[in-house]
Amino acid sequence: MRELKLAGFHPHMGDTRMSSSFSKFGYWLTRKLVMVVVLALAGFVTTGLWLFVRDADGYENARGVHATYRAHCERELAAQDKQIAELDGEVAGQEQRAMLAGRVIKVLRKLDNTWDRLIWNHAQQRANDEQLARMKVLKKSAEVELVKLRRERVLVGRAHQEAVTELVHADRILVDQDHKTSLKKHYLKEAWHQGRCYVTLILMVYLFGPTLVCLSLYYGLAPVVARGRPLRLAGEPAAFTTINAGTEVVESALWPGQMFRGKRKFFATADDDLMRTSRLLMSWRFPFSSMACGLLNLVEMRNVRNDGGRRITLAGPGTVADRFKVVDVPEGGSLVLRPAFLAGLIFNSAEPLVIRCHWRFFHWQAWLAGQFRFFEFIGPCRLILAGDDTLRAERLIEDTDAPVPVFRVKQSKVAAFTPNLKCRPVRAVSFWRYYIGATRLFEAGFSGRGLVVYATPGVSGGIKSSSLRRRVLKVFGL
């Protein structure tokens, strides 16, 4: 089985990509933390404003409420002090009764005499026995009541301590409100007590909601989409295109009857005996597209002689490795190209340049890729491609055993491909890079036999993000 190839890798780009990943992760983490702080502050401030509008007199009445609460605490404390005093009195009384009963019992036991009981004083001994029984009952009842009173005294003592604590807290609140609390602090404090649950819920949704959505898209939607029917613009061509190695400067031969048409900024030199003219647009069939992608006020060079080829040279501003790619499209072949990457083309002046336009509004692959129109350049012609980044090419060989596309590349980096290739969106390689925004959910996957040309940063270049203009141009296939 053929392994999946990844576009845009260069052995010298490891450090650059690693540093870029760390910088993106740091930016993502910083953005999350800043947004958490902003959302929390906004939530509490909004809650405070809502409380202020809803209860405009709350701040003025707050001290009265706290003063009433303090008076209530004082009344509770006074009542508990009175109850404690009453309980202490009752405890003392019961202790006195038990002590007196005990003394009487001791005296009666000393008066108990066997001779008096049997011979001399029977009546007095019976009276002493009755008095002793009454004293024992009195002492026992006093001891039972004393246990109950002492338990109640302990409970009331604990409540008294709590009342003292509440009174101290109420005094502290009044002091703070009289000397420290302002209108803003009051409503911010109330916002904290009443709105912290809602703010916490909002923060949880912000922190974990995108994670759940990304997990659902990456592991749920993306695999289903990747198994869908691919997009294919044409069948197998009669002849396949060829491409040369990338260069910083292009020197191409212009044979008799051929014409060069290209951008002025890339045109460097040409032989003197070539006929030079100007052309307003690349194609009058697509005037707005030509203006949008910079194919305006072009240079035309014609070889009107019959004594061999002439030479033209193209070079770009700055130094970018492998800026140019020259693609030979033979008769019977074609190439799907985004015209923004077209620096110039060479074709037979006796035959008109043929450009086909394919619209794909009703294909979900086009919606996911963000491109609804495709331009197909029909051979024979020679296309000179140029980009701000290094252009690379991948020659694909059809593998019937491969269940997935054999080549993948970022959709925004695709410059050209042969129309017979099957194109489908494939899921990003790493969930983490997709989650932090380093890559998109879908990349372009190609399979079949053909050619793919894509842009990638050079060895010394940085990774460039697509601007809004490039994204809009991509929608219309430019």
C-alpha positions as CSV (number, residue, x, y, z in Angstrom):
1,M,0.0,0.0,0.0
2,R,1.3,3.4,-0.9
3,E,1.9,5.7,2.0
4,L,0.3,9.1,2.3
5,K,2.6,11.9,1.3
6,L,2.7,15.3,3.0
7,A,3.3,18.5,1.1
8,G,5.5,21.3,2.1
9,F,8.2,19.4,4.1
10,H,11.8,20.3,3.8
11,P,14.6,19.0,6.1
12,H,15.8,22.5,6.8
13,M,12.3,23.6,7.9
14,G,12.2,21.6,11.1
15,D,13.4,24.3,13.4
16,T,11.2,26.9,11.7
17,R,8.1,24.8,12.1
18,M,8.8,23.9,15.7
19,S,9.3,27.5,16.7
20,S,6.2,28.4,14.7
21,S,4.2,25.7,16.6
22,F,5.5,27.0,20.0
23,S,4.7,30.6,19.1
24,K,1.2,29.7,17.9
25,F,0.6,27.7,21.1
26,G,1.8,30.6,23.2
27,Y,-0.4,33.0,21.3
28,W,-3.4,30.6,21.7
29,L,-2.9,30.2,25.5
30,T,-2.4,33.9,26.0
31,R,-5.5,34.7,24.0
32,K,-7.5,32.2,26.1
33,L,-6.3,33.6,29.4
34,V,-7.0,37.2,28.3
35,M,-10.5,36.3,27.2
36,V,-11.2,34.5,30.5
37,V,-10.2,37.7,32.4
38,V,-12.2,39.9,30.0
39,L,-15.3,37.7,30.2
40,A,-15.2,37.4,34.0
41,L,-14.9,41.2,34.4
42,A,-17.6,41.8,31.8
43,G,-19.9,39.4,33.6
44,F,-19.4,40.9,37.0
45,V,-19.7,44.4,35.8
46,T,-22.9,43.6,33.8
47,T,-24.4,41.9,36.9
48,G,-23.5,44.9,39.0
49,L,-25.1,47.3,36.5
50,W,-28.2,45.1,36.4
51,L,-28.5,45.1,40.2
52,F,-28.1,48.9,40.2
53,V,-30.8,49.4,37.7
54,R,-33.1,46.9,39.3
55,D,-32.6,48.2,42.8
56,A,-31.6,51.8,42.7
57,D,-32.3,52.3,46.5
58,G,-30.4,49.2,47.6
59,Y,-27.2,51.0,48.5
60,E,-29.0,53.7,50.5
61,N,-31.1,51.1,52.4
62,A,-28.2,48.7,52.9
63,R,-27.1,50.3,56.1
64,G,-30.6,50.3,57.5
65,V,-30.9,46.6,56.8
66,H,-27.5,45.9,58.6
67,A,-28.5,48.1,61.5
68,T,-31.8,46.2,61.8
69,Y,-29.9,43.0,61.7
70,R,-27.5,44.2,64.4
71,A,-30.5,45.2,66.7
72,H,-31.9,41.8,66.1
73,C,-28.6,40.2,67.2
74,E,-28.6,42.4,70.3
75,R,-32.1,41.4,71.3
76,E,-31.2,37.7,70.8
77,L,-28.1,38.1,72.9
78,A,-30.1,39.9,75.7
79,A,-32.7,37.2,75.7
80,Q,-30.1,34.5,75.9
81,D,-28.4,36.4,78.8
82,K,-31.7,36.5,80.7
83,Q,-32.3,32.8,80.0
84,I,-28.8,31.9,81.2
85,A,-29.4,33.9,84.4
86,E,-32.7,32.1,85.0
87,L,-31.1,28.7,84.4
88,D,-28.2,29.5,86.7
89,G,-30.8,30.4,89.4
90,E,-32.7,27.2,88.9
91,V,-29.6,25.2,89.0
92,A,-28.5,26.8,92.3
93,G,-32.0,26.2,93.8
94,Q,-32.1,22.5,92.8
95,E,-28.5,22.1,94.2
96,Q,-29.7,23.6,97.5
97,R,-32.7,21.3,97.7
98,A,-30.6,18.3,97.1
99,M,-28.1,19.3,99.7
100,L,-30.8,20.0,102.4
101,A,-32.5,16.7,101.6
102,G,-29.2,14.9,102.0
103,R,-28.6,16.5,105.5
104,V,-32.0,15.5,106.7
105,I,-31.5,12.0,105.6
106,K,-28.2,11.8,107.5
107,V,-29.9,13.1,110.7
108,L,-32.8,10.7,110.4
109,R,-30.4,7.8,109.9
110,K,-28.6,8.8,113.2
111,L,-31.9,8.8,115.1
112,D,-32.7,5.3,114.0
113,N,-32.5,3.0,117.3
114,T,-33.4,-0.6,117.5
115,W,-34.6,-0.4,121.2
116,D,-36.8,2.5,120.5
117,R,-38.2,0.8,117.5
118,L,-39.0,-2.5,119.3
119,I,-39.8,-1.4,122.9
120,W,-39.9,2.2,123.9
121,N,-41.0,4.6,121.0
122,H,-42.7,2.9,118.2
123,A,-44.6,5.9,116.9
124,Q,-41.6,8.2,116.6
125,Q,-39.7,5.6,114.6
126,R,-42.6,5.2,112.2
127,A,-42.7,9.0,111.7
128,N,-38.9,9.1,111.1
129,D,-39.2,6.4,108.5
130,E,-42.0,8.3,106.6
131,Q,-39.9,11.5,106.7
132,L,-36.8,9.6,105.5
133,A,-38.7,8.2,102.5
134,R,-40.0,11.7,101.6
135,M,-36.5,13.2,101.7
136,K,-35.1,10.4,99.5
137,V,-37.8,11.1,96.9
138,L,-37.2,14.9,97.2
139,K,-33.4,14.4,96.7
140,K,-33.8,12.1,93.7
141,S,-36.2,14.5,91.9
142,A,-33.8,17.4,92.6
143,E,-30.9,15.5,91.1
144,V,-32.9,14.5,88.0
145,E,-34.0,18.1,87.5
146,L,-30.5,19.3,88.0
147,V,-29.2,17.1,85.2
148,K,-31.8,18.5,82.8
149,L,-31.0,22.1,83.8
150,R,-27.3,21.6,83.3
151,R,-27.8,20.2,79.8
152,E,-30.1,23.1,78.8
153,R,-27.5,25.5,80.2
154,V,-24.8,24.0,77.9
155,L,-27.0,24.4,74.8
156,V,-28.0,28.0,75.7
157,G,-24.3,28.8,76.3
158,R,-23.4,27.6,72.8
159,A,-26.2,29.7,71.3
160,H,-24.9,32.6,73.3
161,Q,-21.5,32.3,71.8
162,E,-23.0,32.2,68.3
163,A,-25.0,35.3,69.0
164,V,-21.9,37.1,70.2
165,T,-20.1,36.1,66.9
166,E,-23.0,37.3,64.8
167,L,-23.1,40.6,66.7
168,V,-19.4,41.2,66.2
169,H,-19.9,40.4,62.5
170,A,-22.8,42.9,62.2
171,D,-20.7,45.6,63.9
172,R,-17.9,44.9,61.5
173,I,-20.2,45.2,58.5
174,L,-21.6,48.5,59.8
175,V,-18.0,49.9,60.3
176,D,-17.0,48.8,56.8
177,Q,-20.0,50.4,55.3
178,D,-19.6,53.6,57.2
179,H,-15.9,54.1,56.5
180,K,-14.9,51.9,53.5
181,T,-17.7,50.7,51.2
182,S,-18.4,52.9,48.2
183,L,-21.3,52.6,45.7
184,K,-19.1,50.7,43.2
185,K,-17.7,48.3,45.8
186,H,-21.2,47.6,47.2
187,Y,-22.6,46.5,43.8
188,L,-19.4,44.6,42.8
189,K,-19.7,42.7,46.0
190,E,-23.4,42.0,45.4
191,A,-22.5,41.0,41.8
192,W,-20.0,38.5,43.1
193,H,-22.5,36.9,45.4
194,Q,-25.4,36.8,42.9
195,G,-23.6,36.4,39.6
196,R,-20.7,34.1,40.2
197,C,-22.6,31.0,39.2
198,Y,-23.6,32.5,35.9
199,V,-20.1,33.8,35.2
200,T,-18.7,30.4,36.0
201,L,-21.1,28.8,33.6
202,I,-20.2,31.3,30.8
203,L,-16.5,30.6,31.4
204,M,-17.0,26.9,31.3
205,V,-18.8,27.2,28.0
206,Y,-16.1,29.4,26.6
207,L,-13.3,27.1,27.8
208,F,-14.8,23.7,27.0
209,G,-17.5,24.5,24.4
210,P,-15.0,25.0,21.5
211,T,-13.2,21.8,22.6
212,L,-16.3,19.7,22.4
213,V,-17.2,21.2,19.0
214,C,-13.6,20.6,17.7
215,L,-13.7,17.0,18.9
216,S,-17.1,16.4,17.3
217,L,-15.9,17.9,14.0
218,Y,-12.5,16.2,14.0
219,Y,-13.6,12.7,15.1
220,G,-17.2,12.8,14.0
221,L,-17.8,14.8,10.8
222,A,-14.4,14.8,9.2
223,P,-14.1,11.0,8.7
224,V,-17.5,10.8,7.2
225,V,-16.7,13.7,4.8
226,A,-13.4,12.1,3.8
227,R,-15.1,8.9,2.7
228,G,-17.4,10.8,0.3
229,R,-17.3,10.8,-3.5
230,P,-14.3,12.8,-4.8
231,L,-14.4,15.8,-7.1
232,R,-13.1,15.1,-10.6
233,L,-13.2,17.7,-13.4
234,A,-12.3,15.6,-16.4
235,G,-11.4,12.1,-17.5
236,E,-8.0,10.7,-18.4
237,P,-6.2,13.0,-20.9
238,A,-4.8,12.0,-24.2
239,A,-1.4,13.3,-23.1
240,F,0.1,14.2,-19.8
241,T,1.8,17.5,-18.9
242,T,5.5,17.8,-18.0
243,I,7.2,20.1,-15.6
244,N,10.8,21.3,-15.2
245,A,12.8,21.8,-12.0
246,G,12.1,25.1,-10.1
247,T,14.4,28.1,-10.7
248,E,14.8,31.7,-9.6
249,V,15.1,32.9,-13.2
250,V,13.4,31.4,-16.3
251,E,14.9,31.5,-19.8
252,S,12.6,30.1,-22.4
253,A,12.8,29.8,-26.2
254,L,10.2,31.5,-28.4
255,W,9.9,29.6,-31.6
256,P,8.6,31.1,-34.9
257,G,4.8,31.6,-34.8
258,Q,4.8,31.5,-31.0
259,M,3.7,34.3,-28.7
260,F,4.5,35.1,-25.0
261,R,2.0,36.9,-22.9
262,G,2.8,37.7,-19.2
263,K,3.0,40.1,-16.3
264,R,5.3,43.1,-16.6
265,K,6.8,42.7,-13.1
266,F,8.3,39.3,-14.0
267,F,9.4,40.2,-17.5
268,A,13.2,40.9,-17.5
269,T,14.8,40.8,-21.0
270,A,14.2,39.5,-24.5
271,D,16.0,39.3,-27.8
272,D,15.8,42.6,-29.8
273,D,14.3,41.1,-32.9
274,L,11.1,40.0,-31.2
275,M,8.0,42.1,-31.8
276,R,6.8,43.6,-28.5
277,T,3.3,44.9,-27.9
278,S,1.0,45.4,-25.0
279,R,-2.3,43.8,-24.0
280,L,-4.8,45.1,-21.6
281,L,-6.2,41.8,-20.3
282,M,-5.2,38.2,-20.4
283,S,-8.6,37.1,-21.7
284,W,-11.5,39.3,-22.8
285,R,-13.8,36.4,-21.9
286,F,-12.9,36.8,-18.2
287,P,-12.3,40.6,-17.8
288,F,-13.0,40.9,-14.1
289,S,-11.1,37.7,-13.2
290,S,-8.1,39.1,-15.2
291,M,-8.1,42.3,-13.3
292,A,-8.6,40.7,-9.9
293,C,-5.6,38.4,-10.2
294,G,-3.3,41.0,-11.7
295,L,-3.3,39.9,-15.3
296,L,-3.6,43.5,-16.5
297,N,-1.5,45.6,-18.8
298,L,0.5,42.6,-20.0
299,V,3.6,42.2,-22.2
300,E,3.2,40.4,-25.5
301,M,6.3,39.1,-27.4
302,R,5.9,37.5,-30.9
303,N,8.5,35.7,-32.9
304,V,7.6,36.7,-36.5
305,R,10.9,35.5,-38.0
306,N,11.5,32.2,-39.6
307,D,15.2,31.7,-38.7
308,G,15.0,29.8,-35.4
309,G,14.0,30.5,-31.8
310,R,14.5,33.6,-29.7
311,R,15.0,33.9,-26.0
312,I,13.0,35.6,-23.3
313,T,13.9,35.9,-19.6
314,L,11.7,36.2,-16.6
315,A,12.8,37.1,-13.0
316,G,10.9,38.1,-9.9
317,P,11.6,40.8,-7.3
318,G,13.6,39.5,-4.3
319,T,15.3,36.2,-4.0
320,V,13.0,33.2,-3.6
321,A,14.3,29.7,-4.2
322,D,12.3,27.8,-6.9
323,R,10.0,30.7,-7.5
324,F,9.2,29.6,-11.1
325,K,7.8,26.4,-12.6
326,V,7.5,25.9,-16.3
327,V,4.7,23.4,-17.2
328,D,4.5,22.1,-20.8
329,V,0.9,21.2,-21.6
330,P,0.8,19.1,-24.9
331,E,-2.0,18.9,-27.3
332,G,-4.8,16.7,-25.8
333,G,-3.7,17.7,-22.3
334,S,-4.8,20.4,-19.9
335,L,-4.0,21.9,-16.5
336,V,-6.3,23.4,-13.8
337,L,-4.6,26.6,-12.6
338,R,-5.4,29.4,-10.3
339,P,-4.5,32.4,-12.5
340,A,-3.0,34.3,-9.7
341,F,0.0,32.0,-9.9
342,L,0.4,32.6,-13.7
343,A,3.4,34.7,-14.6
344,G,3.1,34.2,-18.3
345,L,2.3,31.7,-21.0
346,I,3.6,30.7,-24.5
347,F,1.2,29.5,-27.1
348,N,0.8,29.4,-30.9
349,S,-0.3,32.8,-32.1
350,A,-2.2,31.2,-35.0
351,E,-4.5,29.4,-32.6
352,P,-6.6,31.1,-29.9
353,L,-5.8,30.4,-26.3
354,V,-8.5,28.1,-24.9
355,I,-9.5,28.5,-21.2
356,R,-12.4,26.5,-19.8
357,C,-14.4,27.4,-16.7
358,H,-15.9,24.8,-14.4
359,W,-18.4,25.9,-11.8
360,R,-19.1,23.5,-8.9
361,F,-21.8,25.1,-6.8
362,F,-23.6,21.9,-6.0
363,H,-20.7,19.8,-4.8
364,W,-20.0,19.6,-1.1
365,Q,-16.3,19.2,-1.8
366,A,-16.3,22.7,-3.3
367,W,-18.0,24.2,-0.3
368,L,-15.5,22.5,2.1
369,A,-12.6,23.6,0.0
370,G,-13.9,27.2,-0.4
371,Q,-13.5,27.2,-4.2
372,F,-16.5,27.1,-6.6
373,R,-14.8,27.9,-9.9
374,F,-11.9,26.2,-11.6
375,F,-9.9,27.4,-14.7
376,E,-8.7,24.8,-17.1
377,F,-5.9,25.8,-19.6
378,I,-6.1,23.6,-22.7
379,G,-2.9,22.6,-24.6
380,P,-0.8,23.0,-26.5
381,C,0.8,25.8,-24.4
382,R,3.6,26.4,-22.0
383,L,2.6,27.9,-18.6
384,I,5.1,29.7,-16.5
385,L,4.0,29.7,-12.9
386,A,5.3,32.0,-10.1
387,G,4.5,32.6,-6.5
388,D,5.5,34.6,-3.5
389,D,6.7,31.3,-2.0
390,T,8.6,28.4,-3.3
391,L,6.7,26.3,-5.9
392,R,7.0,22.5,-5.7
393,A,5.5,19.8,-7.8
394,E,4.4,16.3,-7.1
395,R,4.0,13.6,-9.8
396,L,1.4,11.1,-8.7
397,I,1.1,7.5,-9.8
398,E,-2.2,5.8,-9.5
399,D,-2.4,3.2,-6.8
400,T,-5.6,1.1,-6.9
401,D,-4.7,-0.5,-3.5
402,A,-4.6,2.8,-1.7
403,P,-7.9,3.4,0.2
404,V,-7.1,7.1,0.8
405,P,-5.6,9.9,-1.3
406,V,-1.9,9.4,-1.9
407,F,-1.0,13.1,-1.6
408,R,-2.3,15.9,0.7
409,V,-1.6,19.6,0.8
410,K,-3.1,22.7,2.4
411,Q,-6.0,23.8,0.2
412,S,-4.8,27.4,0.2
413,K,-1.4,26.3,-1.2
414,V,-2.7,24.4,-4.3
415,A,-1.6,26.3,-7.4
416,A,-2.4,23.8,-10.2
417,F,-3.3,20.2,-10.9
418,T,-4.3,18.0,-13.8
419,P,-8.1,17.8,-14.1
420,N,-8.2,14.0,-14.2
421,L,-7.1,13.7,-10.5
422,K,-9.6,12.8,-7.9
423,C,-9.8,15.6,-5.2
424,R,-11.4,15.2,-1.9
425,P,-11.1,16.9,1.5
426,V,-9.1,14.9,4.0
427,R,-8.9,15.4,7.8
428,A,-5.9,17.3,9.3
429,V,-3.1,15.1,10.5
430,S,-3.0,16.4,14.1
431,F,-6.0,17.2,16.2
432,W,-3.9,19.5,18.5
433,R,-2.6,21.6,15.6
434,Y,-6.2,21.9,14.3
435,Y,-7.4,22.7,17.8
436,I,-5.0,25.6,18.4
437,G,-5.7,27.0,14.9
438,A,-2.3,26.1,13.3
439,T,-4.1,24.1,10.5
440,R,-7.6,23.9,9.1
441,L,-9.9,20.9,9.7
442,F,-9.6,19.8,6.0
443,E,-6.8,19.6,3.6
444,A,-6.8,18.8,-0.1
445,G,-6.2,15.2,-1.0
446,F,-5.3,14.0,-4.5
447,S,-5.3,10.5,-5.9
448,G,-4.8,9.1,-9.4
449,R,-2.2,9.7,-12.1
450,G,-1.2,13.3,-12.7
451,L,0.6,16.4,-11.4
452,V,0.0,18.7,-8.5
453,V,1.8,22.1,-8.1
454,Y,1.7,23.8,-4.7
455,A,3.3,26.6,-2.8
456,T,5.4,26.1,0.3
457,P,7.7,28.5,2.3
458,G,11.4,28.4,1.1
459,V,14.3,27.3,3.3
460,S,14.8,30.8,4.6
461,G,11.2,32.0,4.3
462,G,8.5,32.1,7.0
463,I,5.1,30.6,6.9
464,K,2.7,33.2,5.5
465,S,-0.9,33.3,6.3
466,S,-3.5,33.8,3.6
467,S,-4.9,37.3,3.5
468,L,-8.6,38.1,3.1
469,R,-7.9,39.1,-0.5
470,R,-6.4,35.7,-1.3
471,R,-9.3,33.9,0.3
472,V,-11.8,35.8,-1.8
473,L,-9.8,35.1,-4.9
474,K,-9.7,31.4,-4.0
475,V,-13.5,31.3,-3.8
476,F,-13.7,32.2,-7.5
477,G,-10.8,30.0,-8.5
478,L,-8.3,32.9,-9.0
